[in-house]
Amino acid sequence: MTVLENLWYGNIIPWEMFVRNDPQLKSLLSHTSKDYDKLTADFTEKQKEMLEKYKGTLCEMNSYTEQSAFKYGFSLGVRLIVESVMTEI
């Protein structure tokens, strides 16, 4: 199967693959989780609800910026390939 076919059939999932075994990310996630638990320990239910809404908005914003960066990076990569193929040696 080609790379494009694998991408089409969901065998390649770029947003999951690049961080799967990253020890730095795992460490950051662990610290974030502990800090979150400490922060919310004394929150009221209303405060927790507000924080969850805030987190949801941040996730949407991060998703949007990651998608934009992916599109730009992919486009730039294709342009570099095209330019390298079109350049006379």
N, C-alpha and C positions, 0 to 999 in steps of 0.2 A: 504494500500500500504506500502511496506517496505521502509526503508531509501534508499536502493540502487535503487529501482524503482523510488522513488521521485527524486533522483539525476539524473537518466537516463532521465526522462521525463521533466526535467527542473523546477521542483517544488522547488528544493533547489538550491540556487545560492550562494555558499559560499563567493565569492568575493564581493557580495553586502550586504549580511545579517549581517556581523559582524560589520559594521560601520554605518548602516542605521540611528540610533538615537543617535550617539555618540556626546554629546555636545562639547567635546574638539575638535573633528574633525571639527564640524561646525564652531567653533570659529577660528580655524586655517585657514579654507577655506575663511572665511570672511576677515581676516587680509591679506591673500595672495592676494585676489582679489583687495582689496584697494591699497596694495603696488604695485601690477602690474599696476593698472591704473595710479598711481603717476609716476611710472618709465617710462611708455611708453607715457606719455602725450606730451612730446616734441620730440619723435622719428620721424624720417623720415619713409617713407613707406619701404625703403630698410632695415632700422634698425629693423622695426617691423617684416619684413619677415624673417630676420636672427634670431630674437628671437623666432619666431614660429618654425623654423627648430630646433633650440636648444631645445625648449620645447618638440618637437616631439621625439627627440633622448633621452631625459631624461625619457619620458613616456615609450619608448621601453625598456630602461635599467631597470626602476623600475618594469615593467611588468615581465621581465625576472627574476629578483632577487626574486620577490614575488612568481613566479611560482616555482622557485628552492627551496625556503624556504617551500612552501606548500608541495612539493614532499618529501622533507626531513622530515618534521614534520609528514606527513601521514605515511611514511615508519617507522619512529621511533615509532609512536604510535602502529602500527601493530606489530612491533618486541616486544614492551613491553607487549602487550596482549598475544602474542604467548609464550613469556618467562614466564609470570605469569601462564598461563594454563599448561605449561610443568613442572613447578616447583612442586616438591613433597611437600606436607604439612606434 
